[in-house]
Amino acid sequence: MPNQNPEQIARDNIDSQLLACGWLIQGMHHINLHAGIGVAVKEFLTDAGPADYVLFVDGKPCGVIEAKKEEEGFHLNIHEDQTEGYATAKLKHLNNEPLSFGYISTGEVTRLTDFTDPKPRSRTVFTFHRPETLREWIKKDKSLRRRIMDLPALPADGLRDCQITAITNLDRSFKDNLPRALIQMATGSGKTFTAITFIYRLLKFAKAKRVLFLVDTKNLGEQAEQEFMSYLPNDDNRKFTELYSVQRLKSSYIATDSQVCISTIQRLYSILKGTELDESAEEENPNEQKYQPKSIPPIEYDGKMPIEFFDFIVIDECHRSIYNLWKQVLEYYDAFEVGLTATPDKRTFGYFNQNVVSEYSHEMAVADNVNVGYDVFSIDTKVTQQGATLWKGEYIEHRERLTRKKRMELQDEDENYSSQQLDRDIVNPNQIRTIIRSFKENLPGIFPERFDKYGNFEVPKTLIFAKTDSHADDIIQIVREEFAEENNFCKKITYKSEKDRKDADDNVIEAGKNPKDTLSDFRNSYYPRIAVTVDMIATGTDVKPLEVLFFMRDVKSINYFEQMKGRGTRTIDLDTLQKVTPTAKYTKDHFVIVDAIGVTRSLKTDSRPLEKRPGVPLKDLLQAVAVGARDEELFTSLANRLTRLDKQITEKEHTKFALLANGKTITQVVRGLLNAFDPDILDELETQVRKEQAGSAPVEIDRAIRSAVENYQNQTASVFTGELNEYIENVRKAHEQKIDTTNPDEVIHAGWDKENKEKAAELVKDFTEWMLLHKDELVALQIFYNQPFRRRELTYSMIKEVLERLQTDRPALAPMHVWRAFASTSSATGSPLNELTAIVSLIRKVSGIDTTLTAYDKTVDSNFKDWLFKMNAGQHNRFNEEQMNWLRMIKDYVIHSFHIEKEDFDLNPFNAQGGLGKMWQLFGEQTEEIINELNEVLAA
């Protein structure tokens, strides 16, 4: 029987870990260094005393292990000198060089110092490295941390300033051997491109063996894979995937030659646990599940994927799913970690040791024209805020959620419902219709310039966030009716596989279009104009032409809300925007949040709080089991829900359940869930294992007991496949909602948010101050402010100079943005034709020339009419029709160019009509006088 003192327990654990990692363990008197690649010799004598373990690879010493009892774990660092002393000592009978690797371990906590690093610093590792790995490290001239020092300066070609800053600072962080680094970059500023750029550098210059790109949803992985495939380095004409092997993990198989692996954290956990993962478990990020299990079975060493498998881990959306129970996946690997996020919270900063190598906020991105800002338009209705009442004695329509079958039932008592019950238990179509109708009526005021030449209004690309699939379907039908449009006008977008919906008789009643095709249409085609989504909210909905985010569901998490808002921040050039929105007259410089639920006013939390079990949706319990959660409260909660379901479903539905559950009835599945934590059954299991493991070390017996219990619980959970889980969720949805058609709704308020007006006033103030600051510096401003009589001398280049200077100094003061700010704080006449005419109108307003902000073309038109009236005074129709056509051409030219010279008659549209010669023919000696007069009066 082994000695049970703390030191021996530690050594038993160390022995077990070394064996798992591929080491042979020998004593001093039974040495055979050629028995395997790696041999760990216990109590090897050195001139500094006996070392607990000396590690030999291919017969040559390369490292030591200093063993300490578990109680020493809190101050292992004080024993580092002892470890280094053994590493630098002479081994008995050998004239060895200092050894490269020094481990110190309690069997529970292990730290490694690589003495070949530039500044050797110990780091915590999950367990020991494989002998093959140490052999590979020894063969290299330099360790990874020394090779990082060779990273060359970053070429700036093709990179934004924020990307250059992020990569340059990350290089410095690596060179300082900091284990974790955080890159905060606003949505749309190119986080993934930045990541691929530094991954390329790590593979090429630091000779990294393998990099993990970690995501938490399948669609993020697919998106990342596409970006790797399209990435072209600026120092090579081959694409990334032609230079390096990229694999997105879809099963437990990992190609040994993969240099970049893309995986969800759920799949990595399943690989390390040796279990299969249904792809449906990767569709939703774990952070969004309301159920948070008390424990997920701990990860144990996997020889197929040792701790050194990845040199670097890049974590996309790192504010979400790497904390709490999932953190153990990251802690398994001996790798540098780099987090990517637009919206870090307190946990994010804490996890990455406050090592923020890039801090590029949405506000900074807006200022740099990388993102666009937003305005808020609120629609408040009576039912939305107050709910309503279903009255006793009324016949109320009941509708099955899944099949949409309807029936009428007499209401037997008054039933008040709150706004929280809307669109879940009770649907009020009038409430949805009132909101959509108000949205339609107010759109022309929100986007006043979006009329085509026939006077028809064009709806900007709009994404509506719905509460549930059922809610989304109701919205779609009402949008199509209220806008009097066809099916293509409004479509549903979902990330989940659009499997054929089936009714109770299993007959197909609807086949959905591939959701990726619908998303592509929304992004690149004219239709749909409006898309409705439930689950594609945080990421994956990159639609640059999107100009309206319409919230018909609330969000409590500040990070989730920021991610949703990020869908609208993408910039797009005018030509590309006009391909899907032809009436757009200028580049997208903002988007609008339409808030019909109070989402911009509701209280937000830094990170989503854990909710009590009774409020957890059944689908989240099923998802938790699918990704490997195994705590008693989860199993009993799920058993209780299934027991309830057992009483609600039909005989035919029971049969279908058993078919999908490997022949098990709901009762048998429930019994299995409860037995998985039954103390008597677990005691029997433990007794059996102890009997089978008699004579083994206590740590081995404990490990075998844990493994047996885990296998038993996994066997119970294995019935919950993606197909069964989906069926359970759909069967549950078959139950009914009440449809309230008796309570009409009314709009209480529809208008711009108060905060918009405050922001607008601040923008107007900033613009006015900038103009005053530069009024003596720029020629055009000198004329407007100091010499208004010279306005006839204004030229296109003068105005362009002001615009370019403004864009360089204060890009946030974009003329169109400032115009809307003016319009929301005071009256404005017309809409500007472009940025140049907008800036002239704005300068005229802030310099005091105009009392009301007026579109420049309106000003020129008015001045032209006044001039004609004056010219015709006492002489009716002084100019004939041909002359009038030329005068109108001059007027139109001045609207866009601000001034006209004789040389301009060689340009369009004049040259096609005969140029300056024709002008002389029509006006004779009055030609120069008319040109000078029009320059003066039109700019007045």
URLIN-V194382 format. One record per pair of residues at least 12 apart in sequence whose C-alpha atoms are under 7 Angstrom apart, sorted by sequence separation. I is the first residue (numbers start at 0). J is the second residue. D is the distance in Angstrom with one decimal. If there is no record, write none. Layout:
I,J,D  I,J,D
This chain:
23,35,6.9  40,52,5.3  41,53,6.7  52,64,5.0  86,98,4.9  100,112,6.0  101,113,6.6  110,122,5.2  111,123,6.4  227,239,6.2  228,240,5.5  245,257,5.9  248,260,6.9  395,407,5.6  396,408,6.4  499,511,6.5  573,585,5.7  840,852,6.5  27,40,6.4  39,52,5.9  40,53,5.3  51,64,6.1  52,65,6.8  100,113,4.9  110,123,4.3  111,124,6.8  227,240,6.7  244,257,5.0  245,258,6.1  246,259,6.3  247,260,5.8  248,261,6.1  394,407,6.1  395,408,5.4  443,456,7.0  498,511,6.9  573,586,4.4  620,633,6.8  840,853,6.1  23,37,6.2  24,38,5.9  25,39,6.2  26,40,5.5  27,41,6.3  39,53,5.6  40,54,6.5  51,65,5.5  99,113,6.0  100,114,6.0  109,123,5.8  110,124,5.7  153,167,6.8  244,258,5.3  245,259,4.7  246,260,5.0  247,261,4.4  248,262,5.3  394,408,5.4  395,409,6.1  475,489,6.1  497,511,5.4  572,586,5.5  779,793,6.6  840,854,5.9  901,915,6.9  22,37,5.0  23,38,4.7  24,39,4.8  25,40,4.9  26,41,5.1  27,42,6.6  39,54,4.6  50,65,6.8  51,66,6.2  86,101,6.5  99,114,5.1  109,124,5.7  243,258,6.2  244,259,6.3  245,260,6.0  246,261,6.1  247,262,6.0  394,409,4.4  395,410,6.3  475,490,6.7  571,586,6.8  688,703,6.9  840,855,5.4  22,38,5.5  23,39,6.0  24,40,6.0  25,41,6.3  27,43,6.1  38,54,5.9  39,55,6.2  99,115,6.0  109,125,6.8  265,281,6.7  393,409,5.8  394,410,6.0  497,513,6.6  571,587,6.2  688,704,6.1  839,855,6.9  22,39,6.4  38,55,5.1  65,82,5.9  109,126,6.3  165,182,6.5  392,409,6.0  393,410,5.5  497,514,6.9  570,587,6.4  620,637,6.3  837,854,6.8  37,55,5.6  38,56,6.6  83,101,6.5  263,281,6.8  392,410,5.4  779,797,5.4  837,855,7.0  37,56,4.6  82,101,6.0  251,270,5.4  391,410,5.0  392,411,6.2  548,567,6.8  685,704,5.8  778,797,6.5  779,798,6.2  815,834,6.3  836,855,5.7  36,56,5.5  37,57,6.5  390,410,6.8  391,411,5.2  494,514,6.4  522,542,5.0  645,665,6.4  814,834,5.8  36,57,5.1  82,103,6.8  317,338,5.4  391,412,4.3  493,514,5.9  522,543,7.0  546,567,6.2  63,85,7.0  312,334,6.5  317,339,5.7  318,340,6.4  390,412,6.7  391,413,4.7  492,514,5.9  522,544,6.8  537,559,6.3  545,567,5.7  815,837,6.6  63,86,6.1  224,247,6.9  309,332,6.9  311,334,4.9  312,335,6.1  313,336,5.9  314,337,6.1  315,338,6.3  316,339,5.7  317,340,5.8  390,413,4.6  567,590,6.1  814,837,5.9  831,854,5.1  33,57,6.9  62,86,6.5  310,334,4.7  311,335,4.7  312,336,4.8  313,337,4.8  314,338,4.7  315,339,4.9  316,340,4.8  318,342,6.9  389,413,5.8  390,414,6.5  538,562,7.0  542,566,7.0  641,665,6.8  777,801,6.8  814,838,5.5  827,851,6.3  828,852,6.3  829,853,6.2  830,854,5.5  831,855,6.8  33,58,6.1  306,331,6.0  307,332,6.1  309,334,6.0  310,335,6.4  311,336,5.9  312,337,6.2  313,338,5.9  314,339,5.9  315,340,6.6  318,343,5.4  388,413,6.8  389,414,5.0  492,517,6.5  537,562,5.0  541,566,6.1  826,851,6.7  827,852,4.8  828,853,4.6  829,854,5.2  32,58,5.0  116,142,6.1  147,173,6.8  148,174,5.8  272,298,6.2  306,332,4.4  307,333,5.4  318,344,6.6  388,414,5.5  389,415,6.3  492,518,6.4  537,563,5.1  540,566,6.4  543,569,5.1  826,852,6.9  827,853,5.8  828,854,6.1  115,142,6.3  147,174,6.2  271,298,6.4  306,333,5.4  388,415,4.3  536,563,5.5  543,570,6.2  544,571,6.7  116,144,5.9  117,145,5.7  387,415,5.9  388,416,6.1  543,571,5.9  641,669,6.9  116,145,5.7  295,324,6.4  318,347,5.5  387,416,5.7  271,301,5.9  294,324,6.8  386,416,5.5  387,417,6.9  162,193,5.8  166,197,6.3  386,417,4.4  638,669,4.9  144,176,7.0  195,227,6.8  385,417,6.5  386,418,4.7  544,576,5.7  72,105,6.4  286,319,5.6  385,418,6.2  286,320,5.0  384,418,6.0  638,672,6.3  50,85,6.3  285,320,5.9  383,418,5.5  859,894,6.5  899,934,6.7  62,98,5.2  69,105,4.9  72,108,6.4  284,320,6.8  382,418,7.0  675,711,6.9  799,835,6.9  898,934,5.8  47,84,6.9  61,98,4.8  62,99,5.8  63,100,6.5  64,101,6.1  65,102,6.2  66,103,6.0  67,104,6.0  68,105,5.2  490,527,6.2  635,672,6.8  675,712,5.4  798,835,6.8  47,85,6.3  60,98,6.8  61,99,5.6  62,100,4.4  63,101,5.1  64,102,4.6  65,103,4.6  66,104,5.1  67,105,4.8  69,107,6.8  488,526,5.7  489,527,5.3  492,530,6.4  634,672,5.5  635,673,6.2  856,894,5.6  61,100,6.4  62,101,5.6  63,102,6.1  64,103,5.5  65,104,6.3  66,105,5.8  487,526,5.8  488,527,4.5  489,528,6.2  490,529,6.6  491,530,5.5  492,531,6.0  493,532,6.0  634,673,6.8  855,894,6.9  882,921,6.4  487,527,5.3  488,528,5.4  489,529,4.7  490,530,5.0  491,531,4.7  492,532,5.1  493,533,6.7  494,534,6.6  675,715,7.0  47,88,6.0  220,261,6.2  488,529,6.3  489,530,5.5  490,531,6.2  491,532,5.9  493,534,6.0  494,535,5.9  46,88,5.9  220,262,6.5  493,535,5.9  45,88,6.1  46,89,5.6  431,474,6.7  435,478,6.4  547,590,5.7  548,591,6.3  549,592,5.9  550,593,6.2  553,596,6.2  672,715,6.4  45,89,5.5  46,90,6.6  546,590,4.6  547,591,4.9  548,592,4.8  549,593,4.6  550,594,5.2  551,595,5.5  552,596,6.1  554,598,6.3  671,715,5.9  45,90,4.3  432,477,6.1  436,481,6.3  546,591,6.2  547,592,5.9  548,593,6.1  549,594,6.2  550,595,5.9  551,596,5.5  553,598,4.9  631,676,6.2  44,90,6.2  45,91,5.3  217,263,6.7  547,593,7.0  550,596,6.6  557,603,5.1  766,812,6.4  44,91,5.6  216,263,6.0  383,430,7.0  555,602,6.6  556,603,5.4  557,604,5.6  558,605,7.0  209,257,7.0  210,258,6.1  211,259,5.8  212,260,6.0  213,261,6.0  214,262,6.1  215,263,4.6  382,430,6.4  422,470,5.6  555,603,4.8  556,604,5.2  557,605,5.7  209,258,4.4  210,259,4.8  211,260,4.9  212,261,4.7  213,262,5.3  214,263,4.7  215,264,5.5  555,604,6.2  556,605,6.4  208,258,6.3  209,259,5.7  210,260,6.3  211,261,6.0  212,262,6.5  213,263,5.7  214,264,6.3  215,265,7.0  556,606,5.9  213,264,6.4  556,607,5.4  150,204,5.7  525,579,4.6  763,817,6.3  149,204,6.8  150,205,6.5  524,579,5.5  525,580,6.8  762,817,6.5  10,66,6.7  149,205,6.7  378,434,6.8  523,579,6.4  763,820,6.5  9,67,6.7  147,205,5.0  660,718,5.6  762,820,6.7  763,821,6.4  9,68,5.5  146,205,5.0  836,895,6.8  9,69,6.4  268,328,6.2  471,531,6.2  760,820,6.8  6,67,6.4  471,532,6.8  759,820,4.3  6,68,4.7  143,205,6.8  759,821,7.0  784,846,5.7  5,68,5.3  660,723,6.6  783,846,6.6  5,69,6.9  217,281,5.2  659,723,5.5  760,824,6.6  216,281,5.1  217,282,5.5  468,533,6.4  759,824,6.9  215,281,7.0  216,282,5.2  465,531,6.7  467,533,5.9  216,283,5.7  461,528,6.3  462,529,5.9  463,530,6.1  464,531,6.1  465,532,6.0  466,533,6.2  756,823,6.5  216,284,5.4  460,528,4.9  461,529,4.7  462,530,4.9  463,531,4.6  464,532,5.3  465,533,5.2  756,824,6.4  215,284,5.1  400,469,6.5  459,528,6.6  460,529,5.9  461,530,6.3  462,531,5.8  463,532,6.3  464,533,6.0  458,528,6.5  56,130,6.2  862,936,6.3  863,937,6.1  862,937,5.3  156,233,6.9  56,134,6.3  767,845,6.0  859,937,5.1  859,938,6.8  460,544,6.4  461,545,6.0  460,545,4.9  461,546,6.2  462,547,6.3  463,548,6.1  464,549,6.2  460,546,5.7  461,547,4.6  462,548,5.1  463,549,4.5  464,550,5.1  465,551,5.5  466,552,5.2  459,546,6.1  460,547,6.4  461,548,5.9  462,549,5.9  463,550,5.9  464,551,5.6  465,552,5.5  459,547,7.0  461,549,6.9  463,551,6.9  464,552,6.1  624,716,6.5  13,106,4.8  37,130,4.9  12,106,4.8  36,130,6.4  625,719,6.7  9,105,5.3  10,106,6.7  9,106,4.9  211,309,6.3  209,308,7.0  210,309,5.4  213,312,6.9  209,309,5.0  210,310,5.9  211,311,6.3  212,312,6.0  213,313,5.9  214,314,6.3  402,502,5.6  209,310,5.8  210,311,4.9  211,312,4.7  212,313,4.8  213,314,4.8  214,315,5.3  795,896,5.0  208,310,6.5  210,312,5.9  211,313,6.1  212,314,6.1  213,315,6.0  794,896,6.7  795,897,5.9  207,310,6.2  621,724,6.3  794,897,5.6  793,897,6.3  794,898,5.3  215,320,6.6  793,898,6.1  792,898,6.9  20,127,6.7  791,898,6.9  20,128,6.6  21,129,6.0  22,130,6.6  20,129,5.2  21,130,6.8  16,126,6.7  17,127,6.6  618,728,6.2  459,580,6.8  457,582,6.9  451,582,5.9  450,582,6.4  449,582,5.3  449,583,6.3  791,934,4.9  791,935,4.4  790,935,6.9  791,938,6.0  790,938,6.0  190,339,6.8  790,939,7.0  186,341,5.6  179,335,6.0  180,336,6.4  181,337,5.8  182,338,5.9  183,339,6.1  184,340,6.2  185,341,4.6  178,335,4.9  179,336,4.7  180,337,4.9  181,338,4.7  182,339,5.0  183,340,5.2  184,341,4.9  178,336,6.2  179,337,5.8  180,338,6.3  181,339,6.3  182,340,6.6  183,341,5.3  434,595,6.9  181,351,6.0  180,351,5.7  179,351,5.2  179,352,6.9  181,354,6.0  182,355,6.1  184,357,7.0  180,354,5.2  181,355,4.7  182,356,5.7  183,357,5.4  184,358,6.4  185,359,6.0  179,354,7.0  180,355,6.1  181,356,5.9  182,357,4.8  183,358,4.9  184,359,4.7  185,360,5.2  180,356,6.4  181,357,7.0  182,358,6.7  183,359,5.8  184,360,6.1  185,361,4.9  128,306,6.9  128,307,6.7  185,364,6.5  125,306,6.9  188,369,6.0  187,369,6.9  187,370,6.4  169,356,5.8  168,356,5.3  165,356,5.9  165,357,4.8  164,357,6.6  372,568,6.6  371,568,5.0  161,359,6.7  370,568,5.1  371,569,6.6  370,569,5.5  371,570,6.3  370,570,5.7  369,570,6.5  125,330,6.8  125,331,5.3  125,332,7.0  124,333,5.9  282,495,6.8  383,596,7.0  376,591,7.0  342,558,5.9  373,589,5.1  374,590,6.6  375,591,5.8  376,592,6.1  377,593,5.7  378,594,6.1  379,595,5.9  371,588,5.3  372,589,4.9  373,590,4.7  374,591,4.9  375,592,4.7  376,593,4.8  377,594,4.7  378,595,4.8  371,589,4.9  372,590,6.5  373,591,5.3  374,592,6.1  375,593,6.0  376,594,6.1  377,595,6.0  342,561,6.8  373,592,6.8  375,594,7.0  588,816,6.8  584,832,7.0  585,833,6.3  584,833,7.0  344,605,6.3  20,302,6.3  19,302,6.9  426,736,6.9  425,736,5.5  426,737,6.2  427,738,5.9  429,740,6.9  433,744,6.3  424,736,5.1  425,737,4.8  426,738,4.9  427,739,4.7  428,740,6.7  433,745,6.5  424,737,6.5  425,738,5.8  426,739,6.0  427,740,6.3  433,746,7.0  425,739,6.9  429,743,5.5  430,744,5.3  429,744,5.8  291,609,6.8  219,539,6.5  289,609,6.7  218,539,6.6  289,610,6.2  290,612,6.9  290,615,5.8  289,615,5.5  401,729,6.9  290,619,5.8  289,619,6.4  290,620,6.2  288,619,5.5  401,732,5.6  402,733,6.7  295,627,6.5  296,628,7.0  400,732,5.4  401,733,4.8  295,628,4.6  296,629,6.5  400,733,5.2  294,628,6.6  295,629,5.7  399,733,5.3  400,734,6.1  294,629,6.6  399,734,5.3  400,735,5.7  292,628,6.2  294,630,5.7  399,735,4.2  400,736,6.6  293,630,6.2  398,735,5.1  399,736,6.3  292,630,6.3  397,735,6.0  398,736,5.2  397,736,5.7  398,737,6.3  397,737,4.6  292,633,6.5  396,737,5.9  397,738,6.0  280,622,6.3  395,737,6.8  396,738,5.2  395,738,6.7  395,739,6.9  280,625,6.2  280,626,6.2  265,626,6.1  382,744,5.9  381,744,6.1  380,744,6.7  381,745,5.8  380,745,5.5  381,746,6.5  380,746,4.3  381,747,6.2  379,746,5.9  380,747,5.0  379,747,5.4  380,748,7.0  379,748,5.1  378,748,5.8  379,749,6.4  378,749,4.4  377,749,5.5  378,750,6.9  377,750,5.5  376,750,5.5  377,751,6.1  376,751,4.3  377,752,6.1  375,751,6.0  376,752,5.6  375,752,5.4  186,565,5.6  375,755,6.5  187,568,6.9  374,755,6.0  187,569,5.5  448,830,6.5  279,721,5.7  368,810,6.5  277,720,6.8  367,810,6.3  277,721,5.9  366,810,5.4  366,811,4.8  365,811,6.4  12,698,6.7  11,698,6.9  0,694,6.7  1,696,6.4
